[in-house]
Amino acid sequence: MTPARPNRPQLTLDELHQLRWLLGGLLTVVSVGTVVYMAVDAWLLMGLTVAVAVVTTLRPSVPARVPRLLHVMAFPSIAAFFALDFWLTSELLPALVRLDILLLLYRSLGYRQKRDDLQVIMLGLFLVVVAGVLTVSIGFALQLLLYTAGALGCLLLLTLIESTGAAAKPAGGEPAPAPPVPPWAVRPQWRRLLGRVAAVMEWRVVALGLALFGGVIVGAALLFLLIPRFQLENGMFLDRFITKKARTGFSDTIRFGEVTEIQQDTSVALHIDVAGPEQIPLAPYWRMLVLDDYRDGTFRLSPALRARSFGAVRTGTTVAFGRGAATEARRWRVYLEPGVSRYLPLLGRFRELRFAEAQTYQWAAGPAVVALAKDPVTMTAFQVEGFDAARRLNDDPAGSYLGRPWAEGGAGAEDRGKLERFLATAGVTAGMAAPQVAERITAELRARHSYTLSPRVPGGRGDPLVRWLDSREAGHCELFAGACVLLARTAGYPARVVTGFRGGTWNAFSESFTVRNSDAHAWAEIFDPATRAWLRADPLELPTNVRGEAAEAAGLLARRTDRSWGARMESLRVFWYRRVVSFDERAQVQTLKVVKEVVQDSAERLRQRLNRSALAFKAWLRSPWDWRRVGAAALVLALGGAVVLGWRRLRWRWLQWAWWRPQHRDDPIRREAGRWLRRLAERRGAGATTDVLSVVADLRRLRFGPRGTWPVPEQVFRRARAARRTTTV
């Protein structure tokens, strides 16, 4: 008896090896790609490994050309590289990551056995796990799914190859360092291989596998929701073995041009979750660091300010301001991207700051600065309550000492004369109040200088900042802020430079406020002895006399709505931060509560809808019947009968189309014949009639016989239907 359908074609052993080789190269590239999310200096090694993996994967004959000396010297060279790397950098985790990449590079230069493929999977898994601990990027989550699918496929292929009995280790010990090209590696045709894979693929099995894989993901998500949350002090241990350098414009020392360099970068610096765009100030100033000491074109945080303002190093989750804090009850949740700074961006004083996990930090209550112990290597999330975003910052009595005299800036008599002439031109006189001094200095700076990201400081003697101030050259924010500080100090008022961000955009998709590195800014603060407060003085801010007229334009600029495709992608990152990264015990309870309410509400709405439908149907049945209702009911019944009869008559046409369509996998006529044989199984016994036996014989010919011996299938199925109806009656 011939089979119901021909056996499905299978991949040959060489094709299995080619597919295994292809997946091994893919795993190498994906795992090395996760190093992008780490603060590890391995760009050259990463590029070399990816290039070698791609070349050797697409051209498997290349490893046979590797000289034998490389295999002989591989182990001692790799060990020496790791030892030297660790000795020079004194950082264990980056050295281990570079060692892992180097091992993957070596595995790409040779033909892999089963043990080698398992090593590739484990080496790649190490990079994936480390990246998962050190990063919170949504892109990493996609890479993790891709790597998991590739690893499962590679393990399946290894099992299939081993089941053929061809994966046994050849006699004679280890293979030669430079093995000959195996048959499967001789000019592989990758396009033909993919076509063969598609031809032998059972798509129902693929769909089942994808469903199972999706079930694993859903199960993991449910476990993520249900597992009790717990707090780890200082986070996972891996971040202690790696450091990340922050941007120089937001460090303890800045030189002219460093903040401007940050402005060239349009990547996101921080996301802020707040109740709505109306909660954001008209022009928000995100203060990060105050710099009071100026020498030869460089502002720095003086030792005196550090000693007086910054407290002891603490470890905890809460920073409380204490008395004198703002009373505003708004909550701001900030997601600070890695690599920006260890100084947190703040609008000013606050009531309480709470970290998502325990942090080691220093807190300066006077200038309202919070500094982490080291530059974070991952996203840092914290929540602030009670921001005070006023232009004035009340400081303690030591605040008047924070301003450094201009003479300590190294300006000589000639520079002092230039500064005094500028003040006279601006209309600053002795005894003038600090707010008036700040307003006149900033107005004169705006009148003399325009703004540019590429300033030119005139040459000559004296301080470079004074030389620029005395010219008509355009300048960037650092020059404006530094000049304002020197002028205020010359007038007798303590002043300092503040660095941070100004402005931002409102993401309409994530409903969050986004601040980019291009929003980096520097401004000045002048101390007012009358109010014992520091006043913000920004020469690049809209002047007071036109601020009211341009309030609408300034508001649109500071809180403009971003609906671009970039905003859509950034909204995914914000969603990832909100729902996954910052998923703590409180968020878990809220999520489960919301899920419970949604399920209960949906069930209640469904029950009410079914009850309304049942009551409406009962009312319709009980209402008086007229000719119109009878006609409508008859029309519905007629349409239903027509659909049933049409399906029974058109089914044969569908079977013919299904058989003659390209690349059919199954014979629908044989399948239909088998279905009718099962239906007539009870009627073809000893008491079966001649018609039933004849129909059964024709059905068997359709089910098992060659196509050339088939009767007309449509007639056979019609006779089978009649025979079943007759025997039933």
C-alpha positions as CSV (number, residue, x, y, z in Angstrom):
1,M,0.0,0.0,0.0
2,T,1.4,3.4,-1.0
3,P,1.8,6.0,1.7
4,A,-0.7,8.8,2.0
5,R,1.9,11.4,0.8
6,P,5.6,11.4,0.0
7,N,8.1,11.7,2.8
8,R,9.1,15.3,3.5
9,P,12.6,16.1,2.3
10,Q,15.3,16.3,4.9
11,L,18.5,18.3,5.3
12,T,21.7,16.5,4.6
13,L,24.5,16.3,7.1
14,D,26.5,18.9,5.3
15,E,23.6,21.3,5.3
16,L,23.1,20.7,9.1
17,H,26.8,21.6,9.6
18,Q,26.4,24.7,7.4
19,L,23.4,25.9,9.4
20,R,25.2,25.2,12.7
21,W,28.2,27.3,11.4
22,L,25.9,30.1,10.4
23,L,24.1,30.2,13.8
24,G,27.5,30.1,15.6
25,G,28.6,33.2,13.8
26,L,25.3,34.9,14.5
27,L,25.7,34.2,18.3
28,T,29.2,35.6,18.2
29,V,28.1,38.9,16.5
30,V,25.1,39.3,18.8
31,S,27.0,38.6,22.0
32,V,29.8,40.9,21.1
33,G,27.2,43.6,20.2
34,T,26.0,43.7,23.8
35,V,29.4,45.1,24.9
36,V,28.2,48.4,23.3
37,Y,26.0,48.9,26.4
38,M,29.0,48.5,28.8
39,A,31.5,51.2,29.7
40,V,34.3,49.0,28.5
41,D,37.1,50.2,26.2
42,A,37.1,47.4,23.6
43,W,36.0,49.0,20.4
44,L,39.0,47.9,18.4
45,L,38.7,44.3,19.6
46,M,34.9,44.3,19.1
47,G,35.3,45.5,15.5
48,L,38.0,43.0,14.7
49,T,35.9,40.1,16.2
50,V,32.7,41.1,14.4
51,A,34.6,41.4,11.1
52,V,36.4,38.1,11.5
53,A,33.1,36.4,12.5
54,V,31.3,37.7,9.5
55,V,34.1,36.8,7.0
56,T,34.6,33.3,8.4
57,T,30.9,32.6,8.6
58,L,30.2,33.6,5.0
59,R,33.3,31.9,3.7
60,P,33.9,28.8,5.9
61,S,37.1,27.9,3.9
62,V,39.0,30.8,5.5
63,P,39.8,29.0,8.8
64,A,41.7,26.4,6.8
65,R,44.2,29.0,5.8
66,V,45.1,30.1,9.3
67,P,48.7,29.2,10.0
68,R,49.5,26.4,12.4
69,L,51.7,28.7,14.5
70,L,48.6,30.8,15.5
71,H,47.0,27.7,17.0
72,V,50.2,26.8,18.8
73,M,50.6,30.2,20.3
74,A,46.9,30.9,21.0
75,F,46.7,29.8,24.6
76,P,49.9,31.4,25.9
77,S,49.2,34.6,24.0
78,I,45.6,34.9,25.3
79,A,46.7,34.2,28.9
80,A,49.5,36.8,28.6
81,F,47.1,39.4,27.1
82,F,44.7,39.0,30.0
83,A,47.4,39.2,32.6
84,L,48.9,42.3,31.0
85,D,45.5,43.9,30.6
86,F,44.6,43.4,34.2
87,W,48.0,44.6,35.4
88,L,47.7,47.8,33.4
89,T,44.1,48.7,34.1
90,S,43.6,47.1,37.6
91,E,39.9,46.6,36.6
92,L,38.8,42.9,36.7
93,L,35.5,43.1,34.8
94,P,36.7,45.0,31.8
95,A,39.7,42.7,31.5
96,L,37.3,39.6,31.7
97,V,35.1,41.1,29.0
98,R,38.0,41.7,26.7
99,L,39.3,38.2,27.4
100,D,35.8,36.8,26.5
101,I,35.8,38.7,23.2
102,L,39.3,37.5,22.4
103,L,38.2,33.9,23.0
104,L,35.2,34.4,20.7
105,L,37.6,35.8,18.1
106,Y,39.8,32.7,18.3
107,R,36.8,30.3,18.0
108,S,35.9,32.1,14.8
109,L,39.3,31.2,13.3
110,G,38.8,27.5,13.5
111,Y,36.4,24.7,12.7
112,R,34.2,24.0,15.7
113,Q,33.3,20.7,17.1
114,K,30.4,20.2,19.5
115,R,32.5,21.2,22.5
116,D,33.6,24.4,20.8
117,D,30.1,25.4,19.9
118,L,29.0,24.9,23.5
119,Q,31.9,27.1,24.5
120,V,30.8,29.8,22.1
121,I,27.3,29.7,23.6
122,M,28.7,30.0,27.2
123,L,31.1,32.8,26.2
124,G,28.4,34.7,24.6
125,L,26.1,34.1,27.5
126,F,28.7,35.6,29.9
127,L,28.6,38.8,27.8
128,V,24.8,38.8,27.7
129,V,24.5,38.4,31.5
130,V,27.1,41.1,32.3
131,A,25.4,43.5,29.9
132,G,22.0,42.7,31.5
133,V,23.3,43.6,34.9
134,L,25.1,46.8,33.8
135,T,22.5,48.1,31.3
136,V,18.8,49.0,31.4
137,S,18.5,49.6,27.6
138,I,15.4,48.2,25.8
139,G,17.7,47.4,22.9
140,F,19.5,44.9,25.1
141,A,16.2,43.2,25.7
142,L,15.7,42.6,22.0
143,Q,19.3,41.3,21.7
144,L,18.6,39.0,24.6
145,L,15.6,37.5,22.8
146,L,17.6,37.1,19.6
147,Y,20.5,35.4,21.4
148,T,18.2,33.1,23.2
149,A,16.5,32.0,20.0
150,G,19.8,31.5,18.3
151,A,21.2,29.5,21.2
152,L,18.2,27.2,21.2
153,G,18.5,26.7,17.5
154,C,22.2,25.9,17.8
155,L,21.6,23.3,20.5
156,L,18.9,21.7,18.4
157,L,21.2,21.4,15.5
158,L,24.0,19.9,17.7
159,T,21.5,17.3,18.9
160,L,20.4,16.5,15.3
161,I,24.0,16.1,14.1
162,E,24.9,13.9,17.1
163,S,21.8,11.7,16.4
164,T,23.2,10.9,13.0
165,G,26.3,9.3,14.6
166,A,28.6,11.6,12.6
167,A,29.6,13.8,15.5
168,A,31.8,11.3,17.2
169,K,35.4,12.3,17.8
170,P,37.7,10.9,15.1
171,A,40.3,8.4,16.1
172,G,43.8,9.6,16.4
173,G,43.6,12.3,19.1
174,E,43.1,16.0,18.5
175,P,42.7,17.4,15.0
176,A,45.6,19.1,13.3
177,P,45.9,22.8,14.0
178,A,45.3,23.6,10.4
179,P,42.6,21.1,9.4
180,P,41.7,20.6,5.8
181,V,38.5,22.1,4.5
182,P,35.6,19.9,5.4
183,P,33.1,19.0,2.6
184,W,30.4,21.3,4.0
185,A,32.7,24.3,4.0
186,V,33.6,24.1,0.3
187,R,31.8,26.9,-1.5
188,P,28.6,26.9,0.4
189,Q,25.6,28.4,-1.3
190,W,23.8,30.2,1.5
191,R,20.9,31.3,-0.5
192,R,20.3,27.7,-1.6
193,L,20.6,26.6,2.0
194,L,18.0,29.0,3.2
195,G,15.7,27.8,0.4
196,R,16.3,24.2,1.5
197,V,15.5,25.1,5.1
198,A,12.2,26.8,3.9
199,A,11.4,23.7,1.8
200,V,11.8,21.2,4.6
201,M,10.3,23.5,7.2
202,E,7.1,22.2,8.8
203,W,5.4,25.6,9.5
204,R,3.0,24.1,12.0
205,V,5.9,23.0,14.0
206,V,7.5,26.4,13.6
207,A,4.3,28.0,14.7
208,L,4.1,25.7,17.7
209,G,7.7,26.5,18.6
210,L,7.1,30.2,18.3
211,A,4.0,29.8,20.5
212,L,6.0,27.9,23.1
213,F,8.8,30.6,23.0
214,G,6.2,33.3,23.4
215,G,4.7,31.3,26.3
216,V,8.1,31.3,28.0
217,I,8.3,35.1,27.6
218,V,4.8,35.5,28.9
219,G,5.6,33.2,31.8
220,A,8.7,35.1,32.6
221,A,6.7,38.3,32.5
222,L,4.2,36.8,34.9
223,L,6.9,35.7,37.2
224,F,8.4,39.1,37.1
225,L,5.1,40.5,38.2
226,L,4.4,37.9,41.0
227,I,7.9,37.3,42.5
228,P,8.2,39.3,45.7
229,R,10.5,42.3,45.4
230,F,13.6,42.7,47.6
231,Q,16.2,45.3,48.1
232,L,19.9,44.7,47.4
233,E,22.2,47.1,49.2
234,N,24.3,49.0,46.6
235,G,22.9,47.0,43.8
236,M,24.5,44.1,42.0
237,F,28.2,43.5,42.6
238,L,29.3,43.7,39.0
239,D,29.0,47.5,38.8
240,R,31.8,47.7,41.4
241,F,34.3,46.3,38.9
242,I,33.7,48.8,36.2
243,T,34.0,52.6,35.9
244,K,32.5,55.1,33.5
245,K,34.0,58.5,32.8
246,A,31.4,61.4,32.9
247,R,31.4,64.3,30.6
248,T,34.1,66.8,31.4
249,G,31.7,69.7,31.2
250,F,29.9,68.4,34.3
251,S,32.9,67.6,36.4
252,D,34.6,69.5,39.3
253,T,36.7,71.4,36.8
254,I,35.7,72.9,33.4
255,R,37.5,74.8,30.8
256,F,36.0,77.1,28.2
257,G,34.4,75.1,25.5
258,E,33.7,71.8,27.4
259,V,30.0,72.6,28.0
260,T,29.7,73.6,24.4
261,E,31.2,70.3,23.3
262,I,28.3,68.6,25.2
263,Q,25.9,70.7,23.2
264,Q,27.0,69.0,20.0
265,D,25.5,65.8,21.3
266,T,21.7,65.4,20.7
267,S,21.4,62.2,22.7
268,V,19.1,62.1,25.8
269,A,20.6,63.1,29.1
270,L,17.5,62.6,31.4
271,H,13.8,61.9,31.3
272,I,11.5,63.4,33.9
273,D,8.1,62.0,34.8
274,V,5.7,64.7,36.0
275,A,2.0,65.1,36.2
276,G,1.7,67.3,33.1
277,P,3.5,69.8,30.9
278,E,1.9,72.7,32.9
279,Q,4.0,71.5,35.9
280,I,7.3,72.3,34.1
281,P,8.6,75.9,34.7
282,L,8.6,78.2,31.7
283,A,12.4,77.9,31.3
284,P,13.6,75.1,33.7
285,Y,17.2,75.4,34.9
286,W,18.6,72.0,36.0
287,R,21.4,72.8,38.4
288,M,24.2,70.2,38.7
289,L,27.3,71.8,40.1
290,V,28.6,75.2,41.3
291,L,32.1,76.4,40.6
292,D,33.6,79.3,42.5
293,D,37.3,79.2,41.8
294,Y,38.6,80.8,38.6
295,R,42.2,80.7,37.3
296,D,43.4,81.3,33.8
297,G,40.3,80.3,31.9
298,T,39.3,77.4,34.1
299,F,36.5,77.3,36.7
300,R,36.7,74.7,39.5
301,L,35.2,73.7,42.7
302,S,37.4,75.2,45.4
303,P,38.6,73.1,48.4
304,A,37.0,75.7,50.7
305,L,33.6,75.3,49.2
306,R,33.9,71.6,49.2
307,A,35.0,71.6,52.9
308,R,32.2,74.0,54.0
309,S,29.3,72.8,52.0
310,F,29.6,69.0,51.3
311,G,28.9,66.7,54.2
312,A,30.2,63.3,55.0
313,V,29.8,60.4,52.5
314,R,26.6,58.6,53.2
315,T,24.9,55.5,51.9
316,G,21.1,55.3,51.7
317,T,18.0,55.8,49.6
318,T,16.7,59.1,51.0
319,V,18.1,62.6,51.0
320,A,16.0,64.9,53.2
321,F,16.5,68.7,53.0
322,G,15.1,69.5,56.4
323,R,13.9,72.9,57.5
324,G,13.6,75.6,54.9
325,A,12.7,73.3,52.1
326,A,10.0,74.0,49.6
327,T,6.4,73.1,50.4
328,E,5.3,72.2,46.9
329,A,4.0,68.6,46.9
330,R,4.7,67.7,43.3
331,R,6.5,64.5,42.6
332,W,9.2,64.4,39.9
333,R,10.7,61.1,38.9
334,V,14.0,61.5,37.1
335,Y,15.8,58.9,34.9
336,L,19.4,60.1,34.5
337,E,21.3,58.4,31.6
338,P,24.7,56.9,32.3
339,G,27.8,58.9,31.4
340,V,26.3,62.3,32.0
341,S,27.7,63.2,35.5
342,R,27.8,62.0,39.1
343,Y,26.1,65.3,40.0
344,L,22.3,65.0,39.9
345,P,20.3,67.6,37.9
346,L,18.0,69.5,40.3
347,L,15.8,72.5,39.9
348,G,16.8,73.8,43.3
349,R,15.9,73.1,46.9
350,F,13.6,70.2,47.6
351,R,11.8,68.5,50.5
352,E,13.0,64.9,49.9
353,L,14.9,63.0,47.3
354,R,14.5,59.2,47.2
355,F,16.7,56.8,45.1
356,A,15.4,53.7,43.5
357,E,18.1,51.7,45.3
358,A,20.7,52.5,47.9
359,Q,23.4,55.0,46.7
360,T,26.6,56.3,48.2
361,Y,26.5,60.1,47.9
362,Q,27.4,63.5,49.4
363,W,24.9,66.2,50.0
364,A,25.6,70.0,50.0
365,A,22.6,71.7,51.5
366,G,23.9,75.3,50.8
367,P,24.2,75.2,47.0
368,A,21.6,72.3,46.8
369,V,24.0,69.9,45.1
370,V,23.8,66.0,45.4
371,A,27.0,64.2,44.2
372,L,27.2,60.4,43.9
373,A,30.4,58.7,45.0
374,K,31.3,57.8,41.4
375,D,30.0,58.2,37.9
376,P,27.1,55.7,37.5
377,V,27.5,53.1,34.8
378,T,23.8,52.5,34.5
379,M,20.7,54.6,34.4
380,T,20.1,56.3,37.8
381,A,16.5,56.8,38.9
382,F,15.4,59.0,41.7
383,Q,12.2,60.8,42.8
384,V,12.1,64.3,44.2
385,E,9.2,65.8,46.2
386,G,8.8,69.6,46.8
387,F,11.0,71.2,44.2
388,D,11.5,75.0,44.6
389,A,12.4,76.3,41.1
390,A,12.6,80.0,42.1
391,R,15.3,82.2,40.7
392,R,16.6,82.8,44.2
393,L,18.4,80.2,46.2
394,N,18.5,80.9,49.9
395,D,21.8,79.9,51.4
396,D,23.3,79.5,54.8
397,P,25.5,82.3,56.3
398,A,28.6,80.7,54.8
399,G,27.2,81.4,51.3
400,S,28.7,85.0,51.3
401,Y,32.1,83.4,51.6
402,L,31.7,81.2,48.6
403,G,32.3,83.9,46.1
404,R,36.1,84.2,45.4
405,P,37.6,87.7,44.9
406,W,38.4,88.6,41.3
407,A,42.0,89.2,42.1
408,E,42.5,85.5,42.8
409,G,41.6,84.9,39.1
410,G,45.0,86.2,38.1
411,A,43.8,89.4,36.5
412,G,46.3,92.2,36.7
413,A,45.9,96.0,36.8
414,E,45.2,96.2,33.1
415,D,42.5,93.5,33.3
416,R,40.9,95.2,36.4
417,G,40.8,98.5,34.5
418,K,38.9,96.8,31.6
419,L,36.4,95.3,34.0
420,E,35.8,98.6,35.8
421,R,35.3,100.4,32.5
422,F,32.8,97.8,31.4
423,L,30.9,98.3,34.7
424,A,30.8,102.0,34.2
425,T,29.5,101.6,30.7
426,A,26.8,99.3,32.0
427,G,25.8,101.9,34.6
428,V,26.8,99.9,37.7
429,T,27.6,102.2,40.6
430,A,28.8,101.7,44.1
431,G,26.1,100.7,46.6
432,M,23.7,99.5,43.9
433,A,21.5,96.5,44.9
434,A,22.6,93.1,43.7
435,P,19.5,92.5,41.5
436,Q,20.1,95.8,39.6
437,V,23.8,94.9,39.2
438,A,22.9,91.5,37.8
439,E,20.3,93.0,35.4
440,R,22.7,95.8,34.1
441,I,25.6,93.4,33.6
442,T,23.6,90.9,31.7
443,A,22.0,93.6,29.6
444,E,25.4,95.1,28.6
445,L,26.8,91.6,27.8
446,R,23.8,90.9,25.5
447,A,24.3,94.3,23.8
448,R,28.0,93.8,23.2
449,H,28.2,90.1,22.3
450,S,26.1,87.7,20.3
451,Y,25.9,83.9,20.8
452,T,27.8,81.3,18.9
453,L,29.0,77.7,19.5
454,S,32.4,78.5,17.8
455,P,33.8,81.6,19.5
456,R,37.1,83.3,18.9
457,V,39.0,84.7,21.9
458,P,41.3,87.5,20.9
459,G,45.0,87.0,21.6
460,G,47.2,89.2,23.6
461,R,48.2,89.7,27.3
462,G,46.0,89.2,30.3
463,D,43.2,86.9,31.2
464,P,41.5,85.2,28.2
465,L,38.1,85.8,29.6
466,V,38.8,89.6,30.1
467,R,40.2,89.7,26.5
468,W,36.9,88.3,25.2
469,L,34.9,90.6,27.4
470,D,36.7,93.7,26.1
471,S,36.1,92.7,22.5
472,R,33.0,92.4,20.3
473,E,33.4,88.8,19.5
474,A,30.5,86.3,19.8
475,G,30.7,83.7,22.6
476,H,29.1,80.7,24.1
477,C,27.4,80.2,27.4
478,E,30.6,79.6,29.4
479,L,32.1,82.9,28.3
480,F,28.9,84.8,29.1
481,A,28.6,83.2,32.6
482,G,32.3,83.6,33.4
483,A,32.3,87.2,32.3
484,C,29.3,87.8,34.5
485,V,31.0,86.3,37.5
486,L,34.2,88.4,37.1
487,L,32.2,91.6,36.6
488,A,30.0,90.9,39.7
489,R,33.1,90.2,41.8
490,T,34.7,93.4,40.5
491,A,31.6,95.3,41.7
492,G,32.0,93.7,45.1
493,Y,29.5,90.9,45.0
494,P,30.4,87.2,45.4
495,A,29.5,85.2,42.3
496,R,29.9,81.7,41.0
497,V,29.3,79.7,37.8
498,V,26.6,77.0,37.7
499,T,26.6,74.2,35.1
500,G,23.7,72.0,34.1
501,F,20.8,72.0,31.6
502,R,18.3,74.6,30.5
503,G,15.0,73.8,28.8
504,G,13.8,70.5,27.3
505,T,10.9,69.1,25.3
506,W,7.6,67.4,26.2
507,N,7.3,64.0,24.6
508,A,3.7,63.6,23.6
509,F,3.8,59.8,23.4
510,S,5.4,59.0,26.7
511,E,4.0,62.1,28.4
512,S,7.3,62.9,30.0
513,F,9.8,65.8,29.8
514,T,13.0,65.1,27.9
515,V,16.3,66.9,28.4
516,R,19.1,66.3,25.9
517,N,22.8,66.8,26.1
518,S,22.4,69.6,23.6
519,D,20.5,71.5,26.3
520,A,23.7,71.8,28.4
521,H,24.2,75.3,29.7
522,A,26.2,77.4,32.1
523,W,25.1,80.6,33.9
524,A,26.1,82.7,36.9
525,E,24.7,83.2,40.4
526,I,25.3,86.5,42.3
527,F,24.9,86.7,46.1
528,D,22.5,89.3,47.4
529,P,23.5,90.4,51.0
530,A,20.1,92.0,51.5
531,T,18.2,88.8,51.1
532,R,21.0,86.3,51.9
533,A,20.2,84.5,48.7
534,W,21.9,83.7,45.4
535,L,20.3,85.3,42.3
536,R,20.4,83.6,38.9
537,A,22.0,85.8,36.3
538,D,21.9,84.4,32.8
539,P,23.0,86.8,30.0
540,L,21.4,84.5,27.5
541,E,18.0,84.5,29.2
542,L,15.2,86.7,27.8
543,P,15.6,90.2,29.4
544,T,13.0,91.3,31.9
545,N,11.5,94.1,29.8
546,V,10.6,91.7,27.0
547,R,9.9,88.5,29.0
548,G,6.2,89.3,29.3
549,E,5.8,90.0,25.6
550,A,7.6,86.8,24.7
551,A,6.1,84.6,27.4
552,E,4.0,82.6,25.0
553,A,7.0,82.1,22.6
554,A,9.3,81.2,25.5
555,G,6.7,78.7,26.8
556,L,6.4,77.0,23.5
557,L,10.2,76.8,23.2
558,A,10.7,75.4,26.7
559,R,7.7,73.1,26.7
560,R,7.3,72.4,23.0
561,T,5.6,69.1,22.1
562,D,7.7,66.5,20.3
563,R,5.7,64.2,18.0
564,S,8.6,63.0,15.8
565,W,9.5,59.4,15.2
566,G,12.5,59.9,17.5
567,A,10.0,60.8,20.2
568,R,8.1,57.5,19.5
569,M,11.3,55.5,20.0
570,E,12.2,57.4,23.1
571,S,8.8,56.7,24.5
572,L,9.6,53.0,24.4
573,R,12.7,53.7,26.5
574,V,10.6,55.6,29.0
575,F,8.1,52.8,29.1
576,W,11.0,50.4,29.8
577,Y,12.2,52.5,32.6
578,R,8.8,52.9,34.2
579,R,7.5,49.4,33.9
580,V,10.6,47.2,34.1
581,V,13.6,49.0,35.5
582,S,11.8,50.9,38.2
583,F,9.5,48.0,39.0
584,D,9.7,47.9,42.8
585,E,7.3,46.5,45.5
586,R,5.0,49.5,45.3
587,A,4.8,49.3,41.5
588,Q,4.2,45.6,41.8
589,V,1.2,46.1,44.1
590,Q,-0.2,48.8,41.9
591,T,0.2,46.7,38.8
592,L,-1.5,43.7,40.3
593,K,-4.3,45.9,41.6
594,V,-4.8,47.5,38.2
595,V,-4.8,44.0,36.5
596,K,-7.3,42.8,39.0
597,E,-9.6,45.8,38.4
598,V,-9.3,45.5,34.6
599,V,-10.2,41.8,34.7
600,Q,-13.1,42.4,37.1
601,D,-14.4,45.3,35.1
602,S,-14.1,43.4,31.8
603,A,-16.0,40.4,33.3
604,E,-18.7,42.7,34.7
605,R,-19.1,44.5,31.3
606,L,-19.3,41.1,29.5
607,R,-21.9,39.8,31.9
608,Q,-24.0,42.9,31.6
609,R,-23.8,42.8,27.8
610,L,-24.8,39.2,27.7
611,N,-27.7,39.9,30.1
612,R,-28.9,42.8,27.9
613,S,-28.7,40.7,24.8
614,A,-30.6,37.8,26.4
615,L,-33.3,40.2,27.7
616,A,-33.5,41.9,24.3
617,F,-33.9,38.5,22.5
618,K,-36.6,37.4,25.0
619,A,-38.5,40.7,24.5
620,W,-38.2,40.3,20.7
621,L,-39.7,36.8,20.9
622,R,-42.5,37.9,23.2
623,S,-43.5,40.9,21.1
624,P,-46.4,40.5,18.6
625,W,-45.5,38.9,15.3
626,D,-46.6,40.7,12.1
627,W,-45.9,39.9,8.5
628,R,-42.8,42.1,8.5
629,R,-41.2,40.2,11.3
630,V,-42.1,36.8,9.8
631,G,-40.6,37.8,6.5
632,A,-37.4,39.0,8.2
633,A,-37.1,35.7,10.1
634,A,-37.7,33.7,7.0
635,L,-35.1,35.7,5.1
636,V,-32.5,35.0,7.8
637,L,-33.3,31.3,7.7
638,A,-33.1,31.3,4.0
639,L,-29.7,33.1,4.0
640,G,-28.4,30.6,6.5
641,G,-29.5,27.6,4.4
642,A,-28.0,29.2,1.3
643,V,-24.7,29.6,3.1
644,V,-24.7,25.9,4.2
645,L,-25.6,24.6,0.7
646,G,-23.1,26.9,-0.9
647,W,-20.3,25.7,1.3
648,R,-21.1,22.1,0.6
649,R,-21.1,22.7,-3.2
650,L,-18.1,25.0,-3.2
651,R,-16.0,22.9,-1.0
652,W,-14.9,20.7,-3.9
653,R,-13.7,23.8,-5.8
654,W,-11.7,24.8,-2.7
655,L,-10.2,21.3,-2.5
656,Q,-9.1,21.5,-6.2
657,W,-7.6,25.0,-5.6
658,A,-5.8,23.8,-2.5
659,W,-4.3,20.9,-4.4
660,W,-3.1,22.8,-7.5
661,R,-1.7,25.8,-5.6
662,P,2.1,26.2,-5.7
663,Q,4.3,24.3,-3.2
664,H,1.4,22.4,-1.6
665,R,2.4,20.4,1.4
666,D,-0.6,18.1,1.8
667,D,-3.1,16.5,-0.5
668,P,-6.6,17.8,0.5
669,I,-8.4,15.1,-1.7
670,R,-6.6,12.3,0.2
671,R,-7.4,14.0,3.5
672,E,-11.0,14.4,2.5
673,A,-11.2,10.7,1.5
674,G,-9.7,9.6,4.8
675,R,-12.4,11.7,6.6
676,W,-15.2,9.9,4.7
677,L,-13.6,6.5,5.3
678,R,-13.8,7.2,9.1
679,R,-17.4,8.2,8.8
680,L,-18.4,5.0,6.9
681,A,-16.3,2.7,9.1
682,E,-19.4,1.4,11.0
683,R,-21.4,0.8,7.8
684,R,-18.9,-1.4,5.8
685,G,-19.2,-4.5,7.9
686,A,-20.8,-7.8,7.0
687,G,-24.2,-6.2,6.4
688,A,-23.0,-3.5,4.2
689,T,-24.8,-2.9,0.9
690,T,-23.2,-3.1,-2.5
691,D,-23.3,0.7,-2.9
692,V,-21.5,1.3,0.5
693,L,-18.8,-1.2,-0.5
694,S,-18.4,0.4,-3.9
695,V,-18.1,3.8,-2.3
696,V,-15.6,2.6,0.2
697,A,-13.4,1.0,-2.5
698,D,-13.4,4.3,-4.5
699,L,-12.6,6.2,-1.3
700,R,-9.6,3.9,-0.6
701,R,-8.4,4.4,-4.1
702,L,-8.5,8.2,-3.5
703,R,-6.9,7.8,-0.2
704,F,-4.0,5.5,-1.0
705,G,-3.9,4.9,-4.8
706,P,-1.8,6.7,-7.4
707,R,-3.5,9.7,-9.0
708,G,-3.7,8.0,-12.4
709,T,-6.2,5.4,-11.0
710,W,-8.5,7.9,-9.3
711,P,-12.2,8.2,-10.1
712,V,-13.8,11.6,-10.2
713,P,-13.4,12.8,-6.6
714,E,-16.5,15.0,-6.6
715,Q,-18.7,12.2,-7.7
716,V,-17.2,9.8,-5.1
717,F,-17.8,12.3,-2.3
718,R,-21.4,12.9,-3.4
719,R,-22.0,9.1,-3.4
720,A,-20.4,8.8,0.0
721,R,-22.7,11.5,1.4
722,A,-25.7,9.7,-0.1
723,A,-24.6,6.3,1.3
724,R,-24.1,7.7,4.7
725,R,-27.6,9.4,4.6
726,T,-29.2,6.1,3.4
727,T,-27.6,3.9,6.0
728,T,-28.5,6.4,8.7
729,V,-32.1,6.3,7.7
